[in-house]
Amino acid sequence: MKRILSIILLFVILFVLSETNPGRSEYLDWINQEAMDQSSNIFEKGILSFAGESVFDMGTTRKDYIVFSLYKTDFSEIGMGKITCIGVFNRFIPISGQE
């Protein structure tokens, strides 16, 4: 009986993780908002609000592992560095910051 309950619990956890795996559009909204929060002047905020998502979309890759996603955004060519995040439970957790 314990084994069956353990298996059911495992399936429930996997189902919840897969259903709360955020998509690419949610990541682009999040990274754009984070960049706007960190920008220091109104000119940068204006540019980010106007074209931020499309700019971040070009530099972002996503690997979907069904229960979570790994996002990598690379702007080292323009001096902004790289950021890697894990998307899980409809949240984004940075695991490596700007270099």
Contacts in CASP RR format, 6 or more apart in sequence:
PFRMAT RR
TARGET T0000
AUTHOR 0000-0000-0000
METHOD contacts of the structure
MODEL  1
MKRILSIILLFVILFVLSETNPGRSEYLDWINQEAMDQSSNIFEKGILSF
AGESVFDMGTTRKDYIVFSLYKTDFSEIGMGKITCIGVFNRFIPISGQE
14 67 0 8 1.000
17 66 0 8 1.000
17 67 0 8 1.000
17 68 0 8 1.000
17 88 0 8 1.000
17 89 0 8 1.000
18 66 0 8 1.000
18 67 0 8 1.000
20 88 0 8 1.000
20 89 0 8 1.000
20 90 0 8 1.000
21 64 0 8 1.000
21 66 0 8 1.000
21 67 0 8 1.000
21 68 0 8 1.000
21 69 0 8 1.000
21 87 0 8 1.000
21 88 0 8 1.000
22 30 0 8 1.000
22 69 0 8 1.000
22 87 0 8 1.000
22 88 0 8 1.000
22 90 0 8 1.000
22 91 0 8 1.000
22 92 0 8 1.000
23 62 0 8 1.000
23 69 0 8 1.000
24 57 0 8 1.000
24 60 0 8 1.000
24 62 0 8 1.000
24 71 0 8 1.000
26 90 0 8 1.000
27 60 0 8 1.000
27 62 0 8 1.000
27 69 0 8 1.000
27 71 0 8 1.000
27 85 0 8 1.000
27 87 0 8 1.000
27 92 0 8 1.000
28 53 0 8 1.000
28 56 0 8 1.000
28 57 0 8 1.000
28 60 0 8 1.000
29 53 0 8 1.000
30 92 0 8 1.000
31 56 0 8 1.000
31 60 0 8 1.000
31 71 0 8 1.000
31 73 0 8 1.000
31 83 0 8 1.000
31 85 0 8 1.000
31 92 0 8 1.000
32 48 0 8 1.000
32 52 0 8 1.000
32 53 0 8 1.000
32 56 0 8 1.000
35 48 0 8 1.000
35 52 0 8 1.000
35 56 0 8 1.000
36 45 0 8 1.000
36 48 0 8 1.000
36 49 0 8 1.000
39 45 0 8 1.000
39 48 0 8 1.000
56 73 0 8 1.000
59 73 0 8 1.000
59 74 0 8 1.000
59 75 0 8 1.000
60 71 0 8 1.000
60 72 0 8 1.000
60 73 0 8 1.000
61 71 0 8 1.000
61 72 0 8 1.000
61 74 0 8 1.000
62 69 0 8 1.000
62 70 0 8 1.000
62 71 0 8 1.000
63 69 0 8 1.000
63 70 0 8 1.000
67 88 0 8 1.000
68 86 0 8 1.000
68 87 0 8 1.000
68 88 0 8 1.000
69 86 0 8 1.000
69 87 0 8 1.000
69 88 0 8 1.000
70 84 0 8 1.000
70 85 0 8 1.000
70 86 0 8 1.000
70 87 0 8 1.000
71 84 0 8 1.000
71 85 0 8 1.000
71 86 0 8 1.000
71 87 0 8 1.000
71 92 0 8 1.000
72 82 0 8 1.000
72 83 0 8 1.000
72 84 0 8 1.000
73 82 0 8 1.000
73 83 0 8 1.000
73 84 0 8 1.000
73 85 0 8 1.000
74 81 0 8 1.000
74 82 0 8 1.000
75 81 0 8 1.000
75 82 0 8 1.000
76 82 0 8 1.000
76 99 0 8 1.000
80 98 0 8 1.000
81 98 0 8 1.000
81 99 0 8 1.000
82 96 0 8 1.000
82 97 0 8 1.000
82 98 0 8 1.000
82 99 0 8 1.000
83 94 0 8 1.000
83 96 0 8 1.000
83 97 0 8 1.000
83 98 0 8 1.000
84 94 0 8 1.000
84 95 0 8 1.000
84 96 0 8 1.000
84 97 0 8 1.000
85 92 0 8 1.000
85 93 0 8 1.000
85 94 0 8 1.000
85 95 0 8 1.000
86 92 0 8 1.000
86 93 0 8 1.000
86 95 0 8 1.000
87 93 0 8 1.000
END
